[in-house]
Amino acid sequence: MKKKIVVTCLLVVLVIALFTVGCAKTEKHVVLRLSSNFTATELASEALKKMVELVDEKTNGTVEIQYYPAGQLGDPISEIESVSMGSIEMFSGAANFMGQFVPDSRIAGMFFVFDDDAHLRKYLDSDVNKGLEKEF
């Protein structure tokens, strides 16, 4: 009888230990690939580099973004396709490349369509643009 109680207690302790190990917080290192068609010295590229630094800083290094500027991973169309297939996680480029997939989205890349930054932001927040994003 005493042996049964000891074995039962040991089994309970073992089960609790297994559940506790499974619940332990583990920090997983995530690597994301970011591609762009901007040259390494363009202002947009500098902003992306700053984003990479901030993500590393704010996540204490648990999220790493590997940045590939200047079309290192391909032309913009193949990079967009790579994002849709999951080969790379992010692409940043001029908006007019989206026109290959959603022709009406080319408006965002046209010169002198928007009067100022506020006008552009109003368009980006509009139902028209949101519909194009869904289509994309």
C-alpha distance (Angstrom), angle and dihedral (degrees) to the residues before:
residue distance angle dihedral
M1 . . .
K2 3.79 . .
K3 3.79 89.0 .
K4 3.84 90.8 53.8
I5 3.81 92.0 52.4
V6 3.82 91.8 49.2
V7 3.82 92.0 48.4
T8 3.82 91.4 47.1
C9 3.82 91.3 49.2
L10 3.80 90.8 48.7
L11 3.81 90.6 50.2
V12 3.81 91.2 50.0
V13 3.80 90.8 49.3
L14 3.82 90.4 47.7
V15 3.82 92.6 50.3
I16 3.81 91.4 47.8
A17 3.82 90.3 48.5
L18 3.81 91.6 50.7
F19 3.82 92.1 49.9
T20 3.79 91.0 47.0
V21 3.80 92.4 52.1
G22 3.81 90.1 48.9
C23 3.79 90.9 51.8
A24 3.79 95.5 49.5
K25 3.79 113.5 121.2
T26 3.76 111.8 -112.2
E27 3.77 123.3 -174.9
K28 3.76 110.1 -136.5
H29 3.79 118.8 -153.8
V30 3.81 109.6 -129.8
V31 3.79 122.3 -162.7
L32 3.80 119.4 -161.2
R33 3.79 124.8 -174.6
L34 3.81 117.6 -140.8
S35 3.78 119.3 -168.7
S36 3.78 129.2 -174.1
N37 3.76 139.9 172.8
F38 3.82 91.8 -138.0
T39 3.79 116.5 111.1
A40 3.79 114.7 -111.4
T41 3.82 92.2 -106.1
E42 3.83 99.7 47.3
L43 3.79 117.5 111.9
A44 3.81 91.4 -117.6
S45 3.80 89.3 54.1
E46 3.80 91.0 49.7
A47 3.82 88.8 52.7
L48 3.80 90.8 51.4
K49 3.81 90.4 50.3
K50 3.81 89.0 52.2
M51 3.82 89.5 50.5
V52 3.81 89.4 52.7
E53 3.82 89.9 52.6
L54 3.81 93.2 47.2
V55 3.81 93.5 48.8
D56 3.80 90.1 51.0
E57 3.81 90.9 47.8
K58 3.82 97.1 44.4
T59 3.82 94.1 46.5
N60 3.81 94.9 42.8
G61 3.80 89.0 -120.6
T62 3.80 96.3 -55.6
V63 3.82 89.9 116.1
E64 3.79 115.6 50.3
I65 3.78 121.4 -172.8
Q66 3.78 115.8 -160.9
Y67 3.80 108.0 -155.2
Y68 3.82 121.3 -150.7
P69 3.83 110.8 -175.1
A70 3.81 130.5 -176.4
G71 3.79 96.9 37.9
Q72 3.81 94.2 -65.5
L73 3.80 90.0 153.7
G74 3.80 95.7 44.0
D75 3.76 143.1 -72.2
P76 3.83 118.4 -42.3
I77 3.81 94.7 -98.6
S78 3.81 93.6 52.7
E79 3.82 90.2 43.8
I80 3.82 91.0 54.2
E81 3.80 89.0 48.0
S82 3.82 89.1 49.1
V83 3.80 90.0 55.0
S84 3.80 91.2 50.2
M85 3.83 90.2 49.7
G86 3.81 93.2 45.1
S87 3.82 96.6 -116.4
I88 3.81 89.6 123.2
E89 3.78 127.1 17.3
M90 3.82 103.4 -142.1
F91 3.79 141.3 23.5
S92 3.77 127.9 -173.9
G93 3.76 119.8 -169.8
A94 3.75 145.4 124.9
A95 3.80 113.3 -49.7
N96 3.81 94.3 -124.5
F97 3.82 91.6 75.3
M98 3.79 89.2 68.8
G99 3.80 86.0 66.7
Q100 3.80 89.0 79.2
F101 3.79 87.7 67.8
V102 3.83 102.3 28.1
P103 3.84 108.9 22.7
D104 3.82 95.3 -164.4
S105 3.81 90.3 59.9
R106 3.83 89.7 72.3
I107 3.81 88.1 88.1
A108 3.80 90.5 80.2
G109 3.80 91.0 60.3
M110 3.80 97.5 48.0
F111 3.80 119.3 110.5
F112 3.82 120.4 -112.9
V113 3.81 95.2 3.8
F114 3.79 92.6 120.1
D115 3.79 123.2 54.4
D116 3.80 95.3 -146.9
D117 3.79 144.3 -27.4
A118 3.81 92.2 -73.7
H119 3.82 90.7 54.1
L120 3.83 90.8 50.1
R121 3.81 91.8 48.6
K122 3.80 90.5 49.7
Y123 3.82 89.0 53.9
L124 3.82 92.2 46.8
D125 3.82 89.9 53.0
S126 3.82 93.0 46.2
D127 3.78 126.9 109.4
V128 3.82 88.6 -119.1
N129 3.80 92.6 60.8
K130 3.79 92.7 40.5
G131 3.82 88.5 54.9
L132 3.81 90.4 51.7
E133 3.80 90.5 49.2
K134 3.81 90.2 52.8
E135 3.79 90.2 49.2
F136 3.80 89.9 51.1
